[in-house]
Amino acid sequence: MTKFFLTSLVIGGLSVAAAADANAWTRSATANGPRGTSSVTATGGCANGSCTRNVTRTGPAGNTYTRTGTVSR
């Protein structure tokens, strides 16, 4: 599970950096742990002075957490 959270933090950091340089992007990762497989998928894009991102995380028990955000100039 620690690998999943570490992977999520890395993906989040890359997502913020990518949003500033690209109009659209997608990142995904999976991690296998003692309780099963977890995954994270992040997408986003920029247009007309605002950038958005959507992150969905799924835990080994199948629980899903979604977070969205928008930043405008």
N, CA, C and O atoms as CSV, one atom per row, in Angstrom:
chain,resi,resn,atom,element,x,y,z
A,1,MET,N,N,0.818,-1.178,0.000
A,1,MET,CA,C,0.000,0.000,0.000
A,1,MET,C,C,0.872,1.256,0.000
A,1,MET,O,O,0.499,2.277,-0.577
A,2,THR,N,N,2.024,1.175,0.644
A,2,THR,CA,C,2.939,2.313,0.651
A,2,THR,C,C,3.396,2.625,-0.761
A,2,THR,O,O,3.537,3.792,-1.126
A,3,LYS,N,N,3.630,1.589,-1.560
A,3,LYS,CA,C,4.033,1.808,-2.950
A,3,LYS,C,C,2.945,2.548,-3.715
A,3,LYS,O,O,3.241,3.404,-4.549
A,4,PHE,N,N,1.685,2.219,-3.432
A,4,PHE,CA,C,0.571,2.873,-4.111
A,4,PHE,C,C,0.559,4.368,-3.811
A,4,PHE,O,O,0.429,5.186,-4.721
A,5,PHE,N,N,0.696,4.724,-2.537
A,5,PHE,CA,C,0.681,6.134,-2.173
A,5,PHE,C,C,1.888,6.866,-2.732
A,5,PHE,O,O,1.770,8.012,-3.166
A,6,LEU,N,N,3.035,6.226,-2.729
A,6,LEU,CA,C,4.229,6.842,-3.306
A,6,LEU,C,C,4.034,7.048,-4.804
A,6,LEU,O,O,4.371,8.102,-5.344
A,7,THR,N,N,3.493,6.043,-5.462
A,7,THR,CA,C,3.209,6.161,-6.900
A,7,THR,C,C,2.207,7.282,-7.154
A,7,THR,O,O,2.353,8.039,-8.113
A,8,SER,N,N,1.192,7.391,-6.302
A,8,SER,CA,C,0.196,8.447,-6.453
A,8,SER,C,C,0.817,9.831,-6.318
A,8,SER,O,O,0.480,10.747,-7.068
A,9,LEU,N,N,1.724,9.977,-5.359
A,9,LEU,CA,C,2.386,11.268,-5.194
A,9,LEU,C,C,3.236,11.619,-6.399
A,9,LEU,O,O,3.255,12.770,-6.837
A,10,VAL,N,N,3.941,10.632,-6.938
A,10,VAL,CA,C,4.765,10.873,-8.122
A,10,VAL,C,C,3.880,11.254,-9.303
A,10,VAL,O,O,4.188,12.197,-10.032
A,11,ILE,N,N,2.795,10.533,-9.494
A,11,ILE,CA,C,1.861,10.832,-10.582
A,11,ILE,C,C,1.279,12.232,-10.409
A,11,ILE,O,O,1.154,12.981,-11.378
A,12,GLY,N,N,0.927,12.579,-9.184
A,12,GLY,CA,C,0.393,13.911,-8.932
A,12,GLY,C,C,1.395,15.004,-9.268
A,12,GLY,O,O,1.038,16.028,-9.849
A,13,GLY,N,N,2.649,14.782,-8.901
A,13,GLY,CA,C,3.688,15.757,-9.223
A,13,GLY,C,C,3.906,15.889,-10.709
A,13,GLY,O,O,4.061,16.997,-11.222
A,14,LEU,N,N,3.920,14.782,-11.399
A,14,LEU,CA,C,4.073,14.812,-12.849
A,14,LEU,C,C,2.870,15.454,-13.517
A,14,LEU,O,O,3.005,16.140,-14.531
A,15,SER,N,N,1.699,15.232,-12.948
A,15,SER,CA,C,0.482,15.793,-13.514
A,15,SER,C,C,0.512,17.307,-13.482
A,15,SER,O,O,0.150,17.953,-14.466
A,16,VAL,N,N,0.932,17.879,-12.379
A,16,VAL,CA,C,0.983,19.330,-12.268
A,16,VAL,C,C,2.002,19.893,-13.245
A,16,VAL,O,O,1.745,20.906,-13.896
A,17,ALA,N,N,3.151,19.249,-13.354
A,17,ALA,CA,C,4.180,19.712,-14.286
A,17,ALA,C,C,3.710,19.586,-15.733
A,17,ALA,O,O,3.977,20.465,-16.552
A,18,ALA,N,N,3.024,18.513,-16.045
A,18,ALA,CA,C,2.574,18.288,-17.415
A,18,ALA,C,C,1.469,19.265,-17.807
A,18,ALA,O,O,1.390,19.678,-18.964
A,19,ALA,N,N,0.614,19.638,-16.850
A,19,ALA,CA,C,-0.496,20.539,-17.171
A,19,ALA,C,C,0.000,21.898,-17.635
A,19,ALA,O,O,-0.674,22.557,-18.428
A,20,ALA,N,N,1.151,22.329,-17.165
A,20,ALA,CA,C,1.676,23.621,-17.561
A,20,ALA,C,C,2.265,23.588,-18.967
A,20,ALA,O,O,2.368,24.634,-19.609
A,21,ASP,N,N,2.654,22.410,-19.463
A,21,ASP,CA,C,3.349,22.299,-20.736
A,21,ASP,C,C,2.529,21.689,-21.862
A,21,ASP,O,O,2.965,21.726,-23.012
A,22,ALA,N,N,1.377,21.139,-21.580
A,22,ALA,CA,C,0.636,20.429,-22.617
A,22,ALA,C,C,-0.845,20.808,-22.570
A,22,ALA,O,O,-1.369,21.204,-21.529
A,23,ASN,N,N,-1.497,20.679,-23.710
A,23,ASN,CA,C,-2.927,20.951,-23.758
A,23,ASN,C,C,-3.753,19.791,-23.224
A,23,ASN,O,O,-4.830,20.007,-22.667
A,24,ALA,N,N,-3.274,18.582,-23.380
A,24,ALA,CA,C,-3.988,17.417,-22.862
A,24,ALA,C,C,-2.981,16.345,-22.482
A,24,ALA,O,O,-1.953,16.189,-23.140
A,25,TRP,N,N,-3.275,15.615,-21.429
A,25,TRP,CA,C,-2.347,14.587,-20.968
A,25,TRP,C,C,-3.098,13.501,-20.215
A,25,TRP,O,O,-4.221,13.703,-19.752
A,26,THR,N,N,-2.457,12.348,-20.105
A,26,THR,CA,C,-2.986,11.208,-19.356
A,26,THR,C,C,-1.827,10.494,-18.680
A,26,THR,O,O,-0.768,10.311,-19.282
A,27,ARG,N,N,-2.021,10.096,-17.449
A,27,ARG,CA,C,-1.028,9.319,-16.717
A,27,ARG,C,C,-1.758,8.190,-16.000
A,27,ARG,O,O,-2.894,8.360,-15.556
A,28,SER,N,N,-1.111,7.053,-15.892
A,28,SER,CA,C,-1.699,5.947,-15.141
A,28,SER,C,C,-0.600,5.085,-14.542
A,28,SER,O,O,0.519,5.027,-15.052
A,29,ALA,N,N,-0.946,4.416,-13.447
A,29,ALA,CA,C,0.008,3.532,-12.781
A,29,ALA,C,C,-0.759,2.494,-11.979
A,29,ALA,O,O,-1.898,2.716,-11.569
A,30,THR,N,N,-0.119,1.372,-11.766
A,30,THR,CA,C,-0.665,0.338,-10.895
A,30,THR,C,C,0.410,-0.093,-9.910
A,30,THR,O,O,1.606,0.012,-10.181
A,31,ALA,N,N,-0.038,-0.574,-8.776
A,31,ALA,CA,C,0.887,-1.065,-7.760
A,31,ALA,C,C,0.322,-2.354,-7.180
A,31,ALA,O,O,-0.866,-2.438,-6.871
A,32,ASN,N,N,1.173,-3.348,-7.035
A,32,ASN,CA,C,0.779,-4.617,-6.433
A,32,ASN,C,C,1.322,-4.677,-5.013
A,32,ASN,O,O,2.509,-4.447,-4.782
A,33,GLY,N,N,0.455,-4.983,-4.077
A,33,GLY,CA,C,0.854,-5.072,-2.679
A,33,GLY,C,C,0.301,-6.333,-2.062
A,33,GLY,O,O,-0.317,-7.148,-2.746
A,34,PRO,N,N,0.520,-6.498,-0.768
A,34,PRO,CA,C,0.068,-7.708,-0.095
A,34,PRO,C,C,-1.454,-7.862,-0.064
A,34,PRO,O,O,-1.957,-8.973,0.105
A,35,ARG,N,N,-2.182,-6.771,-0.223
A,35,ARG,CA,C,-3.646,-6.837,-0.195
A,35,ARG,C,C,-4.276,-6.847,-1.573
A,35,ARG,O,O,-5.495,-6.963,-1.695
A,36,GLY,N,N,-3.458,-6.726,-2.620
A,36,GLY,CA,C,-3.992,-6.735,-3.971
A,36,GLY,C,C,-3.414,-5.620,-4.817
A,36,GLY,O,O,-2.379,-5.039,-4.491
A,37,THR,N,N,-4.099,-5.334,-5.903
A,37,THR,CA,C,-3.631,-4.341,-6.855
A,37,THR,C,C,-4.413,-3.040,-6.703
A,37,THR,O,O,-5.637,-3.047,-6.575
A,38,SER,N,N,-3.692,-1.933,-6.719
A,38,SER,CA,C,-4.284,-0.602,-6.687
A,38,SER,C,C,-3.894,0.112,-7.971
A,38,SER,O,O,-2.856,-0.189,-8.561
A,39,SER,N,N,-4.721,1.056,-8.404
A,39,SER,CA,C,-4.394,1.785,-9.620
A,39,SER,C,C,-4.769,3.255,-9.484
A,39,SER,O,O,-5.615,3.629,-8.671
A,40,VAL,N,N,-4.123,4.068,-10.294
A,40,VAL,CA,C,-4.435,5.487,-10.359
A,40,VAL,C,C,-4.382,5.922,-11.817
A,40,VAL,O,O,-3.479,5.534,-12.558
A,41,THR,N,N,-5.351,6.725,-12.218
A,41,THR,CA,C,-5.396,7.288,-13.559
A,41,THR,C,C,-5.669,8.781,-13.425
A,41,THR,O,O,-6.591,9.191,-12.719
A,42,ALA,N,N,-4.864,9.587,-14.103
A,42,ALA,CA,C,-5.031,11.033,-14.061
A,42,ALA,C,C,-5.092,11.569,-15.485
A,42,ALA,O,O,-4.302,11.169,-16.341
A,43,THR,N,N,-6.026,12.469,-15.733
A,43,THR,CA,C,-6.141,13.116,-17.034
A,43,THR,C,C,-6.337,14.608,-16.820
A,43,THR,O,O,-6.773,15.036,-15.752
A,44,GLY,N,N,-6.018,15.385,-17.822
A,44,GLY,CA,C,-6.222,16.817,-17.704
A,44,GLY,C,C,-5.938,17.526,-19.000
A,44,GLY,O,O,-5.548,16.919,-19.997
A,45,GLY,N,N,-6.139,18.814,-18.966
A,45,GLY,CA,C,-5.877,19.621,-20.138
A,45,GLY,C,C,-6.027,21.095,-19.829
A,45,GLY,O,O,-6.549,21.479,-18.782
A,46,CYS,N,N,-5.566,21.910,-20.750
A,46,CYS,CA,C,-5.628,23.367,-20.605
A,46,CYS,C,C,-6.281,23.981,-21.839
A,46,CYS,O,O,-6.048,23.543,-22.965
A,47,ALA,N,N,-7.096,24.992,-21.609
A,47,ALA,CA,C,-7.721,25.731,-22.704
A,47,ALA,C,C,-8.245,27.057,-22.170
A,47,ALA,O,O,-8.783,27.123,-21.065
A,48,ASN,N,N,-8.085,28.097,-22.954
A,48,ASN,CA,C,-8.647,29.415,-22.638
A,48,ASN,C,C,-8.266,29.930,-21.253
A,48,ASN,O,O,-9.093,30.527,-20.564
A,49,GLY,N,N,-7.033,29.707,-20.846
A,49,GLY,CA,C,-6.555,30.241,-19.580
A,49,GLY,C,C,-6.896,29.448,-18.346
A,49,GLY,O,O,-6.640,29.917,-17.237
A,50,SER,N,N,-7.467,28.257,-18.486
A,50,SER,CA,C,-7.713,27.430,-17.315
A,50,SER,C,C,-7.282,25.994,-17.592
A,50,SER,O,O,-7.349,25.509,-18.721
A,51,CYS,N,N,-6.846,25.342,-16.544
A,51,CYS,CA,C,-6.403,23.947,-16.637
A,51,CYS,C,C,-7.226,23.106,-15.673
A,51,CYS,O,O,-7.541,23.537,-14.564
A,52,THR,N,N,-7.567,21.905,-16.111
A,52,THR,CA,C,-8.334,20.988,-15.274
A,52,THR,C,C,-7.614,19.664,-15.163
A,52,THR,O,O,-6.801,19.313,-16.018
A,53,ARG,N,N,-7.915,18.929,-14.104
A,53,ARG,CA,C,-7.391,17.576,-13.967
A,53,ARG,C,C,-8.416,16.717,-13.247
A,53,ARG,O,O,-9.193,17.210,-12.429
A,54,ASN,N,N,-8.409,15.445,-13.556
A,54,ASN,CA,C,-9.266,14.446,-12.930
A,54,ASN,C,C,-8.391,13.279,-12.540
A,54,ASN,O,O,-7.646,12.753,-13.366
A,55,VAL,N,N,-8.476,12.869,-11.287
A,55,VAL,CA,C,-7.677,11.744,-10.795
A,55,VAL,C,C,-8.624,10.721,-10.189
A,55,VAL,O,O,-9.467,11.061,-9.358
A,56,THR,N,N,-8.483,9.473,-10.605
A,56,THR,CA,C,-9.281,8.384,-10.061
A,56,THR,C,C,-8.347,7.329,-9.503
A,56,THR,O,O,-7.455,6.845,-10.200
A,57,ARG,N,N,-8.554,6.977,-8.251
A,57,ARG,CA,C,-7.760,5.941,-7.599
A,57,ARG,C,C,-8.683,4.794,-7.221
A,57,ARG,O,O,-9.785,5.011,-6.717
A,58,THR,N,N,-8.227,3.576,-7.468
A,58,THR,CA,C,-8.978,2.392,-7.099
A,58,THR,C,C,-8.107,1.534,-6.202
A,58,THR,O,O,-6.991,1.176,-6.577
A,59,GLY,N,N,-8.606,1.201,-5.025
A,59,GLY,CA,C,-7.860,0.401,-4.063
A,59,GLY,C,C,-8.035,-1.077,-4.304
A,59,GLY,O,O,-8.827,-1.483,-5.154
A,60,PRO,N,N,-7.303,-1.886,-3.564
A,60,PRO,CA,C,-7.351,-3.339,-3.756
A,60,PRO,C,C,-8.711,-3.951,-3.432
A,60,PRO,O,O,-9.032,-5.035,-3.921
A,61,ALA,N,N,-9.511,-3.273,-2.617
A,61,ALA,CA,C,-10.840,-3.784,-2.286
A,61,ALA,C,C,-11.892,-3.323,-3.294
A,61,ALA,O,O,-13.068,-3.663,-3.168
A,62,GLY,N,N,-11.461,-2.544,-4.301
A,62,GLY,CA,C,-12.392,-2.063,-5.310
A,62,GLY,C,C,-12.983,-0.702,-5.011
A,62,GLY,O,O,-13.764,-0.179,-5.806
A,63,ASN,N,N,-12.623,-0.116,-3.873
A,63,ASN,CA,C,-13.109,1.224,-3.547
A,63,ASN,C,C,-12.481,2.236,-4.497
A,63,ASN,O,O,-11.288,2.159,-4.794
A,64,THR,N,N,-13.281,3.181,-4.971
A,64,THR,CA,C,-12.808,4.175,-5.925
A,64,THR,C,C,-12.952,5.565,-5.336
A,64,THR,O,O,-13.961,5.885,-4.707
A,65,TYR,N,N,-11.926,6.394,-5.547
A,65,TYR,CA,C,-11.906,7.779,-5.088
A,65,TYR,C,C,-11.581,8.650,-6.291
A,65,TYR,O,O,-10.591,8.411,-6.982
A,66,THR,N,N,-12.405,9.657,-6.546
A,66,THR,CA,C,-12.195,10.561,-7.667
A,66,THR,C,C,-12.031,11.982,-7.156
A,66,THR,O,O,-12.772,12.433,-6.282
A,67,ARG,N,N,-11.049,12.680,-7.713
A,67,ARG,CA,C,-10.805,14.076,-7.346
A,67,ARG,C,C,-10.657,14.897,-8.615
A,67,ARG,O,O,-9.963,14.489,-9.546
A,68,THR,N,N,-11.302,16.039,-8.653
A,68,THR,CA,C,-11.206,16.918,-9.816
A,68,THR,C,C,-10.760,18.304,-9.350
A,68,THR,O,O,-10.970,18.680,-8.197
A,69,GLY,N,N,-10.156,19.040,-10.243
A,69,GLY,CA,C,-9.725,20.391,-9.897
A,69,GLY,C,C,-9.564,21.244,-11.135
A,69,GLY,O,O,-9.316,20.741,-12.230
A,70,THR,N,N,-9.710,22.550,-10.942
A,70,THR,CA,C,-9.557,23.522,-12.014
A,70,THR,C,C,-8.752,24.702,-11.494
A,70,THR,O,O,-8.958,25.164,-10.371
A,71,VAL,N,N,-7.834,25.183,-12.322
A,71,VAL,CA,C,-7.044,26.374,-11.993
A,71,VAL,C,C,-7.203,27.340,-13.157
A,71,VAL,O,O,-7.073,26.956,-14.320
A,72,SER,N,N,-7.486,28.604,-12.830
A,72,SER,CA,C,-7.638,29.632,-13.858
A,72,SER,C,C,-6.664,30.774,-13.609
A,72,SER,O,O,-6.275,31.040,-12.472
A,73,ARG,N,N,-6.278,31.441,-14.684
A,73,ARG,CA,C,-5.421,32.623,-14.547
A,73,ARG,C,C,-6.245,33.845,-14.299
A,73,ARG,O,O,-5.699,34.940,-14.157
